[in-house]
Amino acid sequence: MYRFLDRLPPNLDEHFHFLTGAMRQWTVAARAGRCPCAALAPGFGWRGVMAALPDFTKLMALLDAQALRWLRFGMPGAEHVTEAEATMLAMFAAALDGDGTAVRRIAATLVGDGDALRIAEDLASAAEWVALRFVQAPLVQRD
């Protein structure tokens, strides 16, 4: 997580720069009552990772409904990566590295009571699918 915290998104690796923007866009669209999928589809399509969109939106929706605490995502264009964004990026990094144990450990820290084990597993699985889709279609374009 600390490798991402307070960093400038444009200075992140391509995947993490894109995912930071996607987390922010999802949050803004959801809070405005708009469809996050529709808001994110053009960027995911342009980057060639449209297959990752359903899992990404599932992950964000699970967090929105089940997170243990309020997660703060920056507004689009915000300068620094927030703690919540850094945690999510660390989970995606673990998934990209194929470290399923770390992905599940991070996911478990994000969810609260109730059906936490199942929700954490759903989060971890979605993060791994997003990572797989990104590996299958590497980013070659940037805004």
N, C-alpha and C positions, 0 to 999 in steps of 0.2 A: 504494500500500500504506500509506503513512504517514498518509493521511487516515482510515484505519480503526484503526491500531495503538493499543492501550491505551485505546480509546474504550469507553464504556459501551454495551452493545448496545441498551438502550432509547432511547439518544440517536441511534441510526443511523436513516437513512431506512427506511421500512417493509420494502422488499424485503431490505435488508441485515440488518435486525433478524431477520427471519424466517429467512433463510439461515444466519445465525450459529447460531440455535437448532437448525436442521435438521442442520447439520454436527455439532453436539454430540450431538444425539439419535442420529444415525447411528452415531457412534463408540461411544457407550455401549451401544447395542443390539448392534452387531457384537462388541464385546469381551465382552459377556455371553452370546454364543452365540445371541442372538435374531435374528429376521429384521428387518433395518433397514427394509425396505419396509413391513412391518406396523406397525412403530413410528411411521413417518412418515406413513402414509396418512391418519390422521384429521386431522392439521394441514394437509396439502396439500389434502385435500378441503374442509375448512372454509374455507380461504382461496381456494378456487376455482382452484387451480393443480395439480390432480391430473395433468394432462398433462405436467407438468414432473418428476414423481416418477421415472419410469424413467431419464431422462437424468441426474438428480441422483444417483440411486443408482449408476448406471454410473460416473459421475465419481468418486464417493467410493470405490467398489470398486477402480477403476484406481489411485487414489492409495494405497489400502491395500496393494495388491500390488506397485506399481511405483515408488513415490516414491523419489527420490534419497536422501532423508534422512528420519529420523523426524519426522513432523509432529505437533505438539501442538495438540490441540483442547481447549478448556475443557470442564469439566463443565457440564451444564445449570444455569443460574443463576449461573455464574461472573461476576464483575463486569466484567472487562476482556477485550477482544478480543485473542487471542494473535497471534503473528507468522504462524503458519500460517493462521489464520482471516483475518487482514488480507490475506495474499497471495491467498487464494481470493476474498475480497470484491473485491479489485482486479481479478481476472480476470473476475468477474461484472459489475463496473462497466464494464469495457472492452467486454464482450459487449453489455450494455445500451446502450452508446454506439455500437455498431456498428463498433468498432475491432478488426477481425479480426487485424490485425498485432500489436497489443498482447496480445490474448488468446493468440495462438500463442507470443509471446515469453515471457509469464508461464508458460504450460503447459510450455514447454521447460525452464524453470528448476526444475521440480518433478520431472522424471523422470530416471532414471539411465541406465546403460549398456544394452546389448542393443538392443532394437528401439525406441529412444528417440524417433525421429522419428514413427513410427506411433503410439506411445502418446501423445506430446504432441499429435498431431493429433486423436486420439480424445478426449482431455481437452478440447481447445479446442472441438471440435464439440459435445460434451455441454454445455459451459458456454454456448455460443451457443444451443442448443436450450432450455436452462433459461431463459435470458434472454428468448427469444422467447415462451415460454409465459407468463412473468410479464408481459410487455408486453401480451399478448393478454387477460389476465385480471388487471388491476391489483388489488393488495391494498387492501381497504377495511376490514379487520377486524384487530384486534390483541388479544392475550391481555389 
